[in-house]
Amino acid sequence: MQNNTQKKVAEPVVADVVVLPPVQVRRRASPLSGWLRHGVQRTVPAGLGIGLLLFCWQLAAINSKGFSTPLSTLDSALTLFADPFYNGGPNDMGIGWNVLASLQRVATGFGLAALVGIPLGFLIGRFTFFSNMFSPLIALLRPVSPLAWLPIGLLLFQKAEPASSWTIFICSIWPMVINTAEGVRRIPADYLNVARVLQLSEWTIMRRILFPAVVPAVLTGVRLSIGIAWLVIVAAEMLTGGLGIGFWIWNEWNNLNVENILIAIVIIGVVGLLLEQGLMLMARRFSWQDK
């Protein structure tokens, strides 16, 4: 008997073949290469900017009679910084002593402004009564030119030294007052509501809630104020005389020593940059983003 049952031959199954793209293995960049790349990105534009400044400086020296070239100014700087702290008498002192005298005046006026401005900013931001009381005065006095305050200081103190510090004080206090008050106003209302529920004293609220939350705003005001203080001291010393970088510039102008004036401009810029950068680092340290 013939077996009609035929074995079924299994047919091959054809499946779709998915071709995957080639795997690209990325090599992890070394920290050194990343640091070099970041350094190049920062230094090359800065170098181009300095080169453009020197080029314009050289053109100005060529087209203007009596204006010093960068090379001659560099030679004078090497001579000047060979002994920056020499002392040849009250009217003949090195550039180092003049810078230190200016920094001392800035520290005095700026320190007094911080002692008055920061607490005043807390009161203005915390209490509506003080805000309504001092806001018109701040709006009236803040736009006044710094040099307009110098005669008032001379009249009040009868001496050039306190008058310069007074001018720095009155001009650098406003950024600290305004930024501190604005920082207090931006504190979330929930913080203060919790303080009321816990029946905390006003001193405890200031110390435990307001001050930690307002530190970034305070430091922003301090950073702005130090720039204003260093800017004002140069102009004030030109008018009051004595030891200081401002009077030193004026004295060099009377001697027609243009190289030293240009050197003093660079020194003023470098010192102001260092002061501002130091306060910016402090502000980043206490900012909420770094917490």
C-alpha positions as CSV (number, residue, x, y, z in Angstrom):
1,M,0.0,0.0,0.0
2,Q,1.4,3.2,-1.2
3,N,1.6,5.8,1.6
4,N,0.1,8.9,0.2
5,T,1.2,10.9,3.1
6,Q,4.0,13.0,1.9
7,K,6.5,14.6,4.2
8,K,6.3,18.3,4.0
9,V,9.7,19.8,3.3
10,A,10.3,22.8,5.5
11,E,10.7,25.9,3.4
12,P,13.4,28.3,4.4
13,V,12.1,31.4,6.2
14,V,13.4,34.6,4.7
15,A,13.5,37.4,7.3
16,D,14.3,41.0,6.8
17,V,17.8,41.9,7.7
18,V,18.2,45.1,9.6
19,V,21.5,46.8,8.8
20,L,22.6,48.8,11.8
21,P,24.8,51.8,11.2
22,P,28.4,51.5,12.1
23,V,29.1,52.2,15.7
24,Q,31.2,55.2,16.2
25,V,33.4,55.0,19.2
26,R,34.1,58.4,20.5
27,R,37.2,58.7,22.4
28,R,36.9,60.5,25.6
29,A,38.8,63.8,25.5
30,S,41.5,64.1,28.1
31,P,41.1,66.9,30.7
32,L,44.4,68.3,29.3
33,S,43.0,68.7,25.8
34,G,39.8,70.3,27.1
35,W,41.8,72.7,29.2
36,L,43.9,73.6,26.2
37,R,40.9,74.2,24.0
38,H,39.2,76.3,26.6
39,G,42.4,78.3,27.1
40,V,42.8,78.9,23.4
41,Q,39.2,80.1,23.1
42,R,39.8,82.6,25.9
43,T,43.3,83.8,25.1
44,V,43.1,84.2,21.3
45,P,40.2,86.8,21.4
46,A,41.8,88.5,24.3
47,G,45.1,88.7,22.5
48,L,43.4,90.1,19.4
49,G,41.8,92.8,21.5
50,I,45.0,93.8,23.1
51,G,46.7,93.8,19.7
52,L,44.0,96.1,18.4
53,L,44.5,98.4,21.3
54,L,48.2,98.6,20.8
55,F,47.7,99.2,17.1
56,C,45.3,102.1,17.7
57,W,47.7,103.4,20.3
58,Q,50.6,103.4,17.9
59,L,48.5,105.2,15.3
60,A,47.6,107.8,17.8
61,A,51.3,108.3,18.7
62,I,52.2,108.7,15.0
63,N,49.5,111.2,14.2
64,S,49.7,113.2,17.5
65,K,52.8,115.1,18.5
66,G,54.0,114.4,22.0
67,F,51.9,111.3,22.5
68,S,54.0,108.3,23.7
69,T,54.3,105.1,21.8
70,P,53.7,101.7,23.5
71,L,57.4,100.9,23.3
72,S,58.5,104.1,25.0
73,T,55.8,103.7,27.7
74,L,57.1,100.2,28.3
75,D,60.6,101.5,28.9
76,S,59.3,104.1,31.3
77,A,57.3,101.4,33.1
78,L,60.4,99.3,33.6
79,T,62.2,102.3,35.1
80,L,59.1,103.2,37.3
81,F,58.6,99.7,38.7
82,A,62.3,99.1,39.3
83,D,61.7,100.9,42.7
84,P,58.0,101.5,43.2
85,F,58.3,102.2,47.0
86,Y,61.1,104.7,47.1
87,N,60.7,107.7,49.4
88,G,62.4,111.0,48.5
89,G,60.2,113.2,50.6
90,P,56.5,114.1,51.0
91,N,56.3,115.2,47.3
92,D,58.5,112.6,45.8
93,M,57.3,109.1,46.6
94,G,57.1,105.9,44.4
95,I,54.0,104.8,42.6
96,G,53.5,102.0,45.1
97,W,52.9,104.4,48.0
98,N,50.5,106.4,45.9
99,V,48.4,103.3,45.1
100,L,48.4,102.2,48.7
101,A,47.3,105.7,49.8
102,S,44.4,105.6,47.4
103,L,43.4,102.1,48.5
104,Q,43.4,103.3,52.1
105,R,41.0,106.1,51.3
106,V,38.8,103.8,49.3
107,A,38.7,101.3,52.2
108,T,37.7,104.0,54.6
109,G,34.9,105.5,52.5
110,F,33.7,102.1,51.2
111,G,33.7,100.6,54.7
112,L,31.6,103.4,56.1
113,A,29.2,103.1,53.2
114,A,28.8,99.4,53.8
115,L,28.2,99.9,57.6
116,V,25.4,102.4,56.8
117,G,24.1,101.2,53.4
118,I,23.5,97.5,54.1
119,P,21.4,98.0,57.3
120,L,19.6,100.9,55.7
121,G,18.7,98.6,52.8
122,F,17.3,96.0,55.1
123,L,15.1,98.6,56.8
124,I,13.8,100.0,53.5
125,G,13.1,96.5,52.1
126,R,11.5,95.2,55.3
127,F,9.3,98.1,56.4
128,T,7.0,100.2,54.2
129,F,7.4,103.2,56.4
130,F,11.2,103.4,55.9
131,S,10.7,102.7,52.2
132,N,8.4,105.7,51.8
133,M,10.7,107.8,54.0
134,F,14.0,107.2,52.2
135,S,13.0,106.4,48.6
136,P,12.5,110.0,47.6
137,L,15.8,111.0,49.2
138,I,17.7,108.3,47.3
139,A,16.0,109.2,44.0
140,L,17.0,112.8,44.6
141,L,20.6,112.3,45.7
142,R,21.8,109.3,43.7
143,P,22.1,111.1,40.3
144,V,24.3,113.8,41.8
145,S,27.8,113.9,40.3
146,P,30.6,112.6,42.6
147,L,32.6,115.8,42.3
148,A,29.7,117.9,43.4
149,W,30.0,116.3,46.9
150,L,33.7,117.2,47.2
151,P,33.2,120.9,48.1
152,I,30.6,119.9,50.7
153,G,33.2,117.6,52.3
154,L,35.8,120.3,52.3
155,L,33.4,122.7,53.9
156,L,32.3,120.1,56.6
157,F,35.7,118.7,57.5
158,Q,38.0,121.6,56.6
159,K,40.6,119.1,55.4
160,A,41.3,117.2,52.1
161,E,41.8,113.8,53.7
162,P,38.3,113.3,55.2
163,A,36.7,115.1,52.3
164,S,38.0,112.4,49.9
165,S,36.7,109.6,52.0
166,W,33.4,111.5,52.4
167,T,33.0,111.7,48.6
168,I,33.6,108.0,48.3
169,F,31.1,107.3,51.1
170,I,28.3,109.3,49.6
171,C,28.8,108.0,46.1
172,S,29.3,104.3,46.8
173,I,26.4,103.9,49.4
174,W,23.6,103.9,46.9
175,P,24.2,100.6,45.1
176,M,24.4,98.8,48.4
177,V,21.2,100.4,49.7
178,I,19.2,99.7,46.5
179,N,20.4,96.1,45.9
180,T,19.9,95.1,49.6
181,A,16.4,96.6,49.7
182,E,15.5,94.9,46.4
183,G,16.8,91.6,47.7
184,V,14.7,91.8,50.9
185,R,11.6,92.6,48.8
186,R,12.1,89.5,46.7
187,I,12.1,87.1,49.6
188,P,9.2,84.6,49.3
189,A,6.3,85.5,51.5
190,D,6.1,81.9,52.8
191,Y,9.3,82.5,54.7
192,L,7.9,85.4,56.5
193,N,4.6,83.6,57.1
194,V,6.4,80.7,58.8
195,A,8.2,83.2,60.9
196,R,4.9,84.7,62.1
197,V,3.5,81.3,62.9
198,L,6.6,80.5,65.0
199,Q,6.3,84.0,66.6
200,L,10.0,84.8,65.9
201,S,11.4,88.1,67.0
202,E,12.3,90.7,64.4
203,W,16.0,90.3,65.2
204,T,15.7,86.5,64.6
205,I,13.9,87.1,61.3
206,M,16.7,89.4,60.2
207,R,19.5,87.1,61.3
208,R,18.0,83.7,60.3
209,I,15.8,84.4,57.3
210,L,16.5,87.7,55.7
211,F,20.2,87.9,55.8
212,P,21.0,84.4,54.4
213,A,18.5,85.0,51.6
214,V,19.8,88.5,50.7
215,V,23.5,87.8,50.7
216,P,23.8,87.4,46.9
217,A,22.0,90.7,46.4
218,V,24.2,92.4,49.0
219,L,27.3,91.2,47.3
220,T,26.1,92.5,44.0
221,G,25.6,95.9,45.5
222,V,29.1,95.7,47.1
223,R,30.7,94.8,43.8
224,L,29.1,97.8,42.1
225,S,30.0,100.1,44.9
226,I,33.7,99.2,44.9
227,G,33.9,100.1,41.2
228,I,32.3,103.4,41.9
229,A,34.6,104.1,44.9
230,W,37.8,103.3,42.9
231,L,36.5,105.5,40.0
232,V,35.7,108.5,42.3
233,I,39.0,108.5,44.3
234,V,41.1,109.3,41.2
235,A,39.0,112.4,40.4
236,A,38.8,113.5,44.1
237,E,42.6,113.2,44.5
238,M,43.2,115.4,41.5
239,L,41.4,118.2,43.2
240,T,42.4,117.7,46.8
241,G,46.1,116.9,46.2
242,G,48.4,115.0,48.5
243,L,49.6,111.4,48.2
244,G,47.5,109.3,45.9
245,I,47.3,107.9,42.4
246,G,45.0,110.8,41.3
247,F,47.3,113.5,42.4
248,W,50.2,111.6,41.0
249,I,48.6,111.7,37.5
250,W,47.9,115.4,37.8
251,N,51.5,116.0,39.0
252,E,52.9,114.0,36.0
253,W,50.7,116.1,33.7
254,N,52.1,119.3,35.0
255,N,55.6,117.8,34.3
256,L,54.4,116.8,30.8
257,N,55.4,113.2,31.5
258,V,52.8,111.4,29.2
259,E,54.4,108.0,29.7
260,N,53.8,108.0,33.4
261,I,50.2,109.1,32.9
262,L,49.5,106.2,30.6
263,I,51.2,103.8,33.0
264,A,48.9,105.2,35.8
265,I,45.9,104.5,33.6
266,V,46.9,100.9,33.2
267,I,47.5,100.6,37.0
268,I,44.1,102.0,37.8
269,G,42.5,99.6,35.4
270,V,44.3,96.6,36.8
271,V,43.6,97.5,40.4
272,G,39.9,98.1,39.7
273,L,39.7,94.8,37.8
274,L,41.3,92.9,40.7
275,L,38.9,94.4,43.2
276,E,35.9,93.6,41.1
277,Q,37.0,90.1,40.3
278,G,37.6,89.4,44.0
279,L,34.1,90.4,44.9
280,M,32.6,88.5,42.0
281,L,34.3,85.3,43.2
282,M,32.8,86.0,46.7
283,A,29.4,86.6,45.1
284,R,29.6,83.3,43.3
285,R,30.6,81.5,46.5
286,F,27.5,82.7,48.3
287,S,25.0,82.6,45.4
288,W,22.1,80.2,45.6
289,Q,23.1,78.5,42.4
290,D,26.2,77.1,44.1
291,K,24.3,75.8,47.1
